[in-house]
Amino acid sequence: MKIAIVSGGETSDSQIYFRSAQAPYFLIFEEGELKKTLENPHAEEERGLGPKVARLLVEEGVDKVVVKQIGPNMEMVLKNNKVEVEKTELEKAEEFFKE
């Protein structure tokens, strides 16, 4: 399973970012191992970020996105593309795989 975690940094010990579409990075994990750091090209845009970011993650082939908060448009695009959305209160990306 390919899991994207919304992140404020480029490494697995980075903070999980509080706003999904505006996150600077998405950490892509497979089987609990960081495989790729994806920079968010839409992070600085003012409008319409959610669907754009969702499509980026769908194109990346992720199965699940781990977030603290998510807007309704981003969530709708992900779910319409069979991508699971999981909300978390964890602070760091690496903690997700220690549960």
N, C-alpha and C positions, 0 to 999 in steps of 0.2 A: 504494500500500500504506500502510495506517495502522499506525504503530508506536508502542507505548507503552513508555517507558523509566521504570523505577522510580527515583524521585528523592528526594533530601533537600531540594530547593529548587524554586523556581518557574520558574527560567530554564534555558536550554540549557547554561549553564556550571556548573550545579549538579552536585554529586557524585551518582554512581549509588549508590543506597541499598543497603545490604548485606542487608536482610531485606525481601523482596518485599511480603508482606501488611501489614507494619507501616510501609511507606514513607509519609511525609507527603503525597507528590504522585506523580502519574504525568504525564509529559510526553508529549503526543500529537503525533507528527510525521507529516507527509505529504510525500513527495518530499524528505526531508531538511530540511524547514522546520517549525519549531515552530508548531503551529496552535492548541493549547489546553493549558492547565495544569489538570489535574483533581485537586482535593483529595480525599484518601482519607478518607471519613467513618467508616471502620472502624479507623483506625490505632491508636486507644487501647483498643480492645476486647481482652479477654483470651483469648477462646476462639472458635473457628470462623471466624477471619478469612479464611483462604485461599479457601474457596469463595465467600464474600461478595464479596471483592475480585475474584476471577475473574469472577463474574457481572457485576459493575460494568463490567469491561473488555470483556466480551462485549457488554453492552448499548451500550457506547460504539462498538462496531463495529470494534475493532482486529483486525488480521490477525496481528500478532506482538508479543510482549512480551519486552523485553530486561531480564535480571536478573543479579545476582551469585549469589544463592541463591534457591531456591524450595522450598516445602514440597510434599509429595506430593499433598495434597488440592487445593491451588491448581493445580498442574500438571495433575492429572487433569481438573479441570473445564475448564481452558483447552483441553487437547488434545481432549476430548470435543466441544468446540464449534469444532473446526478452527482454533484459534488456535495459531500456532507459538510455541515458547518457545526463546529463544536465551540461553545463559549467556555472560557476558563477564567479563573481568578489567579492563576499562577503568575509569578513574576518573571521567570526566565524560561527561555525556550527549552533548555536541557531538562528542566524539571518535569516537563510533560511526559518524558519517557521513563521517569523514575516512579511514576504512580503505580 
